[in-house]
Amino acid sequence: MLSGILTLTALSLIFGLLLGYTAIRFRVEGDPIADQIDALLPQTQCGQCSYAGCRPYAEAIANGEAEINRCPPGGEVTMIALAELLGRDPMPLEDEEAAAKPKAVAIIIEKDCIGCTLCIQACPVDAILGAAKQMHTVIEAECTGCELCIPPCPVECIEMVPIKDTTDTWRWPLPNQNSAEVSHG
């Protein structure tokens, strides 16, 4: 029995060292331009740009597969910051109507919620709490206002409520910085 334990320990040590070596030796470097672009995007993961999240959109921009004007939550400020970073000319936003919407959060009307969990599955940032056949609620601080939870709701119990600008919710975009937004509060 002792020899079996020693054998397993030795094998674990050898495989651990081998994995550590290969992780260092064959490490894949990220694309620094895609990293800089991703830092400028608002990180709402809303999919309004037709990509699954901000990182895939940043990679598409870096590879020349997408334009810099497809991020409604980032708006014109983010598009201008991307243009400056990449040395491109600014262009009109692809969906100016979506970019002009005021920032909002989802609110679930509790008395109407049937607990179907479809909104939970649709939320890209896990901002909705609840269980099957139980009332759900939105964690307002986590909600990005992407509206992806509204279409799957069969009883239409989700509303978007504009966020009032306070010192806790106000965000000031800085186009010449590495980050598209800085929280004040």
N, C-alpha and C positions, 0 to 999 in steps of 0.2 A: 504494500500500500504506500509506503514512504517513497519507494522508487517511482511509482506512478505520479505522485504529487510533485516530486522533483522534476520528472520528465515534462509534465504539463507546465510547470513554472519556467523551465528552461526554454520550452517552445514558445511560451507567451513572451518571454523576454526577447528572444530572437526575432519573432514576428513584429513585436513592438518597435524594436530598433530598425528593422527593415522598412516598416511603414513610415517611421520618422525620417529615415534617409530619403525615401522616395518622395515624401511630401516636400522636402527641401530641394532635392535635386530636380524634380519635374514640376515645380510650382509654375502655374500659368499666371502671368502678369495680366492685370486688368488694363483696359484701354484708358489711358489718362484723360483723353478728350471726353470719352463717354462719362467718366467719373465727374469731370468738371460740369458737363451739361446736366447730369443727374443732380448735382448739387444746386443748380439754378432752378430746377423744376420744383413745384410746390409739394410733391410727395402725397397727393391725395389718392393716388392709385384708382382713379375714377373710371378710366377707360374712355373718356370723352375724346381722346386723340385717336381712337381706334386701336390702341395698343393696350396690352393687359395691365400696364402700370407705367410708372415714370421711368424705371430703369430700361425696359424694352424700348420705350420711345427715345430715350437718350442714346441708346445704341444705334437705333435706326437713323437718328440725326447724324451721329458720328460717322456712320457708314454711307451717308448721302442718300438714304432710302426714304427719308421723310423731311418735310419742310419744318421750319422753326415756328410756324404760326398756328399750330394745332392744339394748343393747350388753353382751353377756356378758363380754368381756375387760375392759371398764372397770368392771363391777360396780356395786355400790351407791354407791361413792364418786364415780364419774363421774356417775351419775344424780343424786346430791345436788348436785354441782357444777353440773350443767346446770339443775337446778331453781332454784338460787340465782341463776344468771346470768339466767334467763328469768323469774324471779318466779313460778314455778309451784310447786304442791305436790309434794313427793316422792311417788313411787308404787312399788309392788312391781315388781321386775324381771320382765320378760316371761318370761325363761327362767332361773329361779333355779338350776336344776340345772347349766346350762352355766356360770353365773357362779361357782358354788361349786367348780368343778374347779380343782385346783392348776395353776399355770403349768407348761407342758411344752414340750418340743421334739421334733421328729420325728427318728427315727434309722432309717437304712436298714440292714437286715441284708444285708451285702455279699454273702455267699455265695448268697443267694436272689435277688438282683437280676438281671433278665434284660436290662436296658438298654432298656426300651420307650419311655422318655421321657415317659410319661403323667403322672408326678408332676411333672416339670419344667414341663410345660404348665399344670398345675393350680395351681402355687405362685404366689400373688399378689405375693410380694416377692422372687422369684428367689433363694431360699435353697438351691436344689438344683443341684448341679453334676453334669455327666455328659454323655455323648454316646450316640447310638444304638448299641445292642448292646454297650455298655460299662457297667460298674458305676457307680452314682450314689452321691453322698454329700450330706449336708446340712451347710450352713454354720450351725452352731449359734448363732452370734452374730446371724445374720440371721433365723432362724426365729422366727415369732411364735406358733407353737403353734395355728394355726387349724384344723388337721386336714383341710384341703382336698386334701392329697396322698394321703390314705388311700383314699378310695373308688375313684379310677381305677386303683389298682395291681392288676394282674391276678394277681399271685403273693403278695399280702399280705405284703410284706417290709418294711413301714414300721410302726414302733411309736412310740407317744408315751411319752416318758420324763420324769417330773416333774423340774423344775429345783430343785436344792437351794439354799436361801437362803444366800448368802455375801455378803460385802461387795461383790463384783463383780456379783451378779445381783439383789440386793434393790432393790426400788423402793418408794418411799413416796409414796402419793397425797396431794396437797395440794388439797382441795376449794376453798379460798379463793384459789387462785392462778390465773393464766391458763393454766397447763399442768397436765394431769391427773397427770403423773408427773415425778419428778426422780430421776435416777440417782445413786446414792451409790457411791463406790468409789475 
